[in-house]
Amino acid sequence: MPHQTSPAQAAPSSRRARRSARLHPRHLPWVFAFFMAAIMAMIMCTVIVGANTGVDAGLPGRILGAYALAMPVAFLSVLAVRPVVMRLVALVIHQNP
């Protein structure tokens, strides 16, 4: 039976290569805003377009058309509103000294 190495035993260069594909923590607000906006815009577009136009064969195309407009607006909105939300959360969450 050939010897297999675990990911923890992999060569340091291969571990470094995997880590380099990740973004630095300073990018957290932008990455959070992107994923939050992408998911919420898709959910809202699906619900609103489906409720307003009905479910038929053209629904996916109408959803994607609405999403093309909604996603950038949602992304910028999350970036703009995040500081206000963080302050509101700080007001209602008890923090231990």
C-alpha positions in Angstrom: 0.0 0.0 0.0 1.5 3.4 -1.0 2.2 5.9 1.7 -0.3 8.8 1.7 0.3 12.1 3.3 -2.3 14.1 5.1 -3.0 17.7 4.2 -1.2 18.7 7.5 1.9 16.8 6.2 1.9 18.4 2.8 4.9 20.4 1.6 5.0 23.9 3.0 4.9 25.4 -0.5 1.5 23.7 -1.3 0.1 25.0 2.0 1.3 28.5 1.2 -0.3 28.3 -2.3 -3.7 27.4 -0.8 -3.4 30.3 1.8 -2.5 32.8 -0.9 -5.8 32.3 -2.6 -7.6 33.8 0.4 -8.0 37.5 0.9 -6.5 39.5 3.7 -8.8 40.2 6.7 -8.8 43.9 5.8 -11.1 43.0 2.9 -13.8 41.6 5.2 -16.2 44.6 4.8 -16.1 44.3 1.0 -16.4 40.5 0.9 -19.2 40.5 3.5 -21.1 43.2 1.5 -20.6 41.3 -1.8 -21.9 38.0 -0.5 -24.7 39.6 1.6 -25.8 41.7 -1.4 -25.6 38.8 -3.9 -27.7 36.4 -1.7 -30.3 39.0 -0.6 -30.7 40.5 -4.1 -31.3 37.0 -5.6 -33.9 36.1 -2.9 -35.7 39.4 -3.2 -35.7 39.3 -7.0 -37.0 35.8 -7.1 -39.8 36.6 -4.7 -40.9 39.9 -6.1 -40.6 39.0 -9.8 -42.4 35.7 -9.1 -45.2 37.4 -7.2 -45.6 40.2 -9.7 -45.4 38.3 -13.0 -46.3 34.7 -12.1 -44.4 31.5 -12.4 -43.9 30.4 -16.0 -41.1 29.4 -18.4 -39.8 33.0 -18.7 -39.4 33.5 -14.9 -35.6 32.8 -14.7 -34.9 35.3 -17.4 -37.0 38.0 -15.7 -35.3 37.2 -12.4 -31.8 37.6 -13.9 -32.9 40.9 -15.6 -34.0 42.3 -12.3 -30.9 40.9 -10.5 -28.6 42.7 -12.9 -30.0 46.0 -11.6 -30.6 44.9 -8.0 -27.2 43.4 -7.2 -25.1 46.6 -7.7 -27.6 48.6 -5.8 -27.7 46.1 -3.0 -23.9 45.9 -2.8 -23.6 49.7 -2.5 -26.4 49.8 0.0 -24.8 47.2 2.3 -21.5 49.1 2.2 -23.3 52.4 3.1 -25.6 50.9 5.8 -23.0 48.7 7.5 -21.5 51.4 9.8 -25.0 52.4 11.0 -26.0 48.8 11.6 -22.8 48.1 13.5 -23.5 51.1 15.8 -27.1 49.9 16.4 -25.9 46.4 17.2 -23.3 47.8 19.6 -26.2 49.7 21.4 -28.2 46.5 22.0 -25.5 43.9 22.6 -24.0 43.7 26.1 -20.2 43.6 25.9 -18.3 42.2 28.9 -15.6 44.5 30.2 
